């Protein structure tokens, strides 16, 4: 349902999951979005930009993550091949969402949960009104 009825960003998230979980279903739906010129707001760290949905699905010169390979392994294998795009079709986004986090980062997140007060602030509550 998400891949056909959600707003465009939700549809792309659904494609990421389908590529990882059900490759046949992914193939059925990916072509619907691969050529799309519709813009999607994207975030990379603190950089906000608009990207064509078709580029998110099938980017030029994309990092190729093979089945059973992690994103880090794919990057190491292709390290000297120039700059890469991350896309859904070649497995980059699926690896970002489904690969396990490195142990060091997981530990850092656990510590942050106990170090920082994550309760909503008064400003957060006012924004919801």
N, C-alpha and C positions, 0 to 999 in steps of 0.2 A: 504494500500500500504506500509506503513512504516514497519509493522510487518513482511513483507516478502521481501521487496526490499531495505531497508536501510542497512547501515553497522550494525554490531552486537550491538553496544551500542544504536543506534537508534531503533533497533528492541526491545530491552529490555525496553526502554522508552515507546514504543508503547504498550508493554504488560502491563506496569504499568497503562497506561490510559485505556486500554481495561478492565482490572480487575475492575476498578472503574466505567466505563461508560457502558460496555456491557459484562456482565459475560459470556453469551453464546459464543460470539466471542473469549473472553479470553480463555475459555476451548478448543476451536478448535485449537488455536495456541500455547498454553503454553507447550504442550507435545513436540512440535518441538524443544524446547530449554531446557526443564527440565533436560535432560540427557547430555547436551553439556559439553564437556571437554575443549572447546575453552576458552582461557583467555581473560578477559576484564579488562582494566585499571580502577581502582576504586579509589575514593578519600573519605576519612572520616576525616573531618577537615583538618589537614596538613599531614595526613598519606596517602601515595600513595602506592597502591599494585596492584597485578594482582589476579583476582578472576575468578574461573570457571563460565561460564555463567549459567550452571546448578545449581550451588549453589546460584546464585542471584535469579533464578526463584524459586527453592525449596531448601531452606537451612535446615540443620539439627538443631533441637531444635529452631525453629523460633518463634518469637513473633506472637501470633495469634490475629489479629484484627478482631473482629466480625463485621458483617454488622451493620451500624448505630453507631458504637463505634469509638471513636477517638483513636489515637495511645497512647496518655497519659492515657486514661481510660484502654486500654488493658495492658499497662505496670503496672499500679496500681493493676489491677486484678491479674496479674501473677508475681508480684514483688518478691516473695520469692521462685520462681521456678528455680533459677539459671540464668546463663548468656544466653542471647538470640542472635540469628542471626536475621537480618532483611532480609526478602525476599519478592518477589512479590506475590507468591501463597497464603501466609497467611495474606496479606494485609499490611505488614509493609511499603513497599515503597509507596503504594498508599496513606497511611495515611500521610507520609512525604510530599508528593506533593499536596495533596488535602485538608488536614485538615487546618482550619484557623489558622493563627499564633496567639499566645497569645497577648493580647492587649499591654502589656508592650513592647514586641519586635517590634510590628508594630510601636509604638510611637518612639522607638529608631531608626528604619530605617528612619522614616520621618525626625527626627532631623538630622540624618547623611547626608541626602540629602541636607540640608541647611547649614551644618557645614563644610563639606569637598568639596574641589574643585574637581569635578569628570570629568573635561574636560581632554581630552587626553594630555599626555605629549609629548615632542619632542621625547623621546625614544620610546614611543608607536607608534608614526608616523613612525619612522625609521624602526621598526620591521615589519611594513606592507609592506615596499618596497621590 
